[in-house]
């Protein structure tokens, strides 16, 4: 069935089966009506011959229509009308000539006879033309719709790639700035270790497809690469707690969706406090959804939506990516905790792979 659909979906493949079927139906209907009136069976041969003539005339008419198809609308209509009238005249002449050969009493004796046969031929070819253009316009509309959907999908993919790749320079700038600070502080060994961790993280980031999704377990592994860099900077000042259910580990999520959020928490909840801070990650299935919660015990934020330009790139990026991927099927919220800290909640449609394919992962402690 699929092969047959593909066959007829190609331009020109629909025409010939429909052309043959249409003129065969004309032959059957016309000859059966004539024989039903008591006429001899020879009329079957007559209408079969007329149908063969119509098959040839309409096949040539199709070439004429194709020739003027790309013309401006007014010129195309005039061109099609001219070809239709010419084809009608030829078909009428053939019909009258064949009729004279099959029936000695059917000769034309007045102009009204020619007008009647011309009108009947015009009606027949006009109906054929209507079907032809109807199918042609329908196929063209379907092709335009498919092209629009393809363009939309390409734009969707380009937007996702743009948003994902936006994270790399943003993250790279912050990390290089931290490495520079370590060098100025004389902590060259720590800076050297951070460069190695940075290389591993960027290799993973560049190798992963921005459009494809990964399991939450794999996403936590990627976050480990980032936390390995930050662990060199903060040591015991950075504390991470993980509470992820086994089922949630198999859930599919956008790649590098956690890293900018954790980076934001490190920047505002850990780096600015002498005692450091704690970051908590929770994830579990909730019916048909996946709930992800990221908390910190930092100072929080008075207003998340009115930050100065250049701040909150990771948060905005994450919100936009989720909106592009899931539209209204997702939620993303940020709120302050009591007595202090910040909490980010994400709810995504739950999609998973078999548990065996999801490798276990743990955050750096």
N, C-alpha and C positions, 0 to 999 in steps of 0.2 A: 504493500500500500504506500509506503514511504517512497519507494523507487518510482512508482507511478506518479506520485505527487511532484517529485523532483523533475520528472520528464515533462509534465505539462506546465511546470512553473517556468521553463525556459522559453524565451521569446520565439514565436513562430510554431512551437510544438502544439499549441492548442488549436491552431487554425485548421489544419488539414483534417483531423478527425471530426471536428464540428462541421466542416464544409461537406465532407462525404455524408455524414449522418443527416445533415439538413436536406440535401438534395435527394437522398434516398427516401426520406419522409415525404417530401413533395411528390415523388413518383408514386409512392404507395397510396397516399391520400387522393391524389388526382385520378389515378387509374382505377382505384376501387370505387370512386364515386361514378366514374363513367361506366364501368362494367355493371355497377349496381343499377344503372338506368336501363340495362338491357343491351348495351352495345357489345360488339364482339371483343374478344381478348386482345386483338391487335392494338387496341388503345394503350395497353400496358407498354408495348414497344414504343408507341408514339410519345408517351410522357417520359419514358426512360431516355429517349433521344432529346426531348426538350430539357430534361434535367442535366444531361451531359453538356448541352449547349450552355445552360445556366451556370454549370460548374466552371466552364472555361471562361465565360464572360465575367463572372464575379471574381475569379482568380485574377484576371487582368484588372478588374476594377479595384481590387485590393492594392495592386501595384500603383495605380493612379492615386489612391488615397494616401499611400505611404509617401509618394513623391511630394504631395502638398502638405503633409502633416506638420512640418516645421515652419510653414509660411505664417505670416501674421493672420490673426483670426478672420478678418474680413476677406482677405485674399484666399484663405483656406476654404471658407464656406463657398465662395464663388467657384473655386477650382473643383471642389467635391460635387457641387451641383452640376457643373459641366460634364464631369466624368459620369455622373449618374444618368443624366439625360442621354449621353452618347451610348452608354451600356444598355439603357432601356430601348433605344431605337434599334440597336443590333439584335437584342433578344426578341423584340417584336417581329423583326424581319424574319428571323429564324423560325419563330413560332408560326407565322403566317405561311411561310414556304413549306414547312413540314405538314401543316394542316391541309394544304392543297394537295399534297402527295398522298395523305391518308384518307382524305374525304373529298370525293368529287363534287359533292353538294355544298361544300363549305367555302367556296370562293367568295371574295369580298366584292360586293356590288355597290357599296356607298362609302363615303368618307367616314360616316359614323362607325362603321365596322372597324376601320383602322384606328379610330380614336378609342374605341372600347378596348381593343387588344393592346394599344399603347398604354392606356390607363391601367389595365390589369398587370401588364409587365412592370410598369412604374411602381405599382403598389407592392408587387413581389420583391423587386430590387430595393425599394425603400425600406421594407421590413428587414431584408438582409442587411442593409447598411446600418439600420438602427441597432441590430444585434452586434454587428461588427464594431461599431463605435462604442456601444455599451460595454463590451468585453474589453476593448482597448483602453477606455477611460478607467475602468475598474482596475485593470492591471497596472496602469500608470499610477493611480491613486495608491495602490498597495505598495508599489515600489517607492513612491515618495514617502509613505509612512515608514517603511523599513529604513530608508535613508535617514529620516528624521530621528528614528529610534537609535540608529547606529551612531549618528552624530551626537545625540544626547548621551549615549553610553561613553563615547570617546571623551566628551567634555567632562562627564562624571569622573572618569578615570584620571584625566589630566588634573582635575581639581584635587583629587585624593593624593596624587603624586606631589603636587605643589605643596599641599599642607604637610605631608610627611617629610619631604625634603627640607621644608622650612625649619624643622627641628634641628637638623645637623649643624648649620652655621650658628644657630642660637646656642645649642649645647656646647659646640666647639669654642665659641667666644668665651663662655663662662669658665670652661675647663682650662683653656690657655691662660686666662687671667689668673686662675688659682695657681697654675704651675709657675707663672711669673712671680706671684707673691711668695711661693715657697723658695724660689731661687734667691730672691732678695732677702729672705729671712735666713739664708744659709742652709736650708734643708734640701741639699742637692740630691741625696739618695731618695728621699721621698718624692721629689719632683721627677726623678728618673723612673721610679716605679709607676708614678701616675701616667707618664708618657706611654709606658708599655700597656697599661690598662686602657688608656685612651685609644691606642691603636687597635686593640681587640674589640672594643665597643664599636668604633667606626667601621671596622671590617664587617661586623655583623649588621650594622645599620645599612651599609651600602649594598650588601649581598641580598638582603631581604627585599621581597617585592612589596611596594607600598600598597598595592591593591589587594593582595592576598591576606587572609587572616590566619592567625596562629592560635594554638591552644594557650590557655592562661598559664599552664605550666611552662611553656616555651617563653611566654612573655615575662614570667618571673625570672627565668634564666637570663634573659636579656637585661632585666633590671639589675640582676646581680653584677653584671659587668660594670654598670654605671656606679652601683654602690661600692664596688671594689675601688673605684677611683676616689670616691668621697671618704671611704674608710681610711685611706692613706692620709687624707687631710685632717680628719677629726678624731680618729681613733675611737676611744671609748665614749666620746661626747655624742657620737651618733649611735642610737639604739633603734633597732627595727624589730617589730613583732608581727608575726604572720598567723592568720587564722583562716585558712582556705579549705573548704570541704573537698574530699576526693572527687566528687561529681563536678564541682566547679572547676577543678584543674583541667578537665577535658573540654571545657567550653571554648568556643572559638571567639576570639576578640581581635580587633585591629592591631597590627604590629606596632610596637612602641607606643601603646596608648597609656601605659603607666609611667614611663620614664619622665615625661615632662611634669607630671603631677608630683612625683616624688622629688624631682629636682626643685620644684617650686617650694615643697615643704622643707627641704634641706636648706634652701636659701633663706627662707623667712622664719623657720621655727628652730633651726639648729645653729647655723653659722653666726647669728647675731646674739647668741646667748653663751656666756662663759660655761655654764653647766651643760650646754648642748640640749638635746631634746630627743623625744621618742616619736617614731612614725609607726603607725599600726595599719595593716592591710587586712581587710576581711572580704571574703567572697563566698557566696553560696547560691544555690539554685532556689528560686522562688516561683514555683509553678512553671510557666513557660518563659520566665525571665531569669536573667543572671543579675544578682545584686552585688555591686562592688563598692566598698566603703574604704576611704583613705582618711586617717585621722592623724593629727599631730597635737602636741601640747605647747605650741608656741604662743605668741601674743595674739594671734588672730588678726583680723583685718576689719577696719571700721566700714569700709565701702569697697566691695569687689568690682563695682561697675564704673567707678570714676577714678581709676588709677591714671597716673601721668603716662604720656606716650612712651613706649618702649618697655613698659612693664606688663606682666601678665600674658606674654606671648604664648607660653605653654598652655595656660588655661583656655585662652581663646582658640588656639589651634585645636585642642582636644574637643571643645564644644562644636567647632565647625566640622571636624572630621566625623563626629558621631551624627551630626545633622545630615551630612551628605550621605553617609552609609545607611542610616536607619530612619531618617526623617522623623515622623511623629511616634515611631515605635520605641524610641529611647527617651530617657530623662537624664538630666545632668543638673545637679544642684550643689551650691556651696553655702555653708553657714558657719557661724562661730559657735564654739562649744562653751559650756559653762563648767568651771569658772574661767577657763582659758583654752585656747587652741582653735583649730579649724577642722572642718569635716567636709569632705567631698563625697557625694553619692552619685553613682551611675547605675542605671538600670537598662540592660540591653536584652534583646531577644535571645533566648537560650538555644544555641546550636552547638552540637558537640560531635566528637569523633569517639570511636571505641576506646575504653579505658586503657587497653594494652598499648595504644599508639601514643599516649600522652605520658611522657617521661616525668617522673617526680622532680620537683624543683623546690628550693628553699631560698629565702632571702638571706643576705648576709646579716649576721647578727652584730 
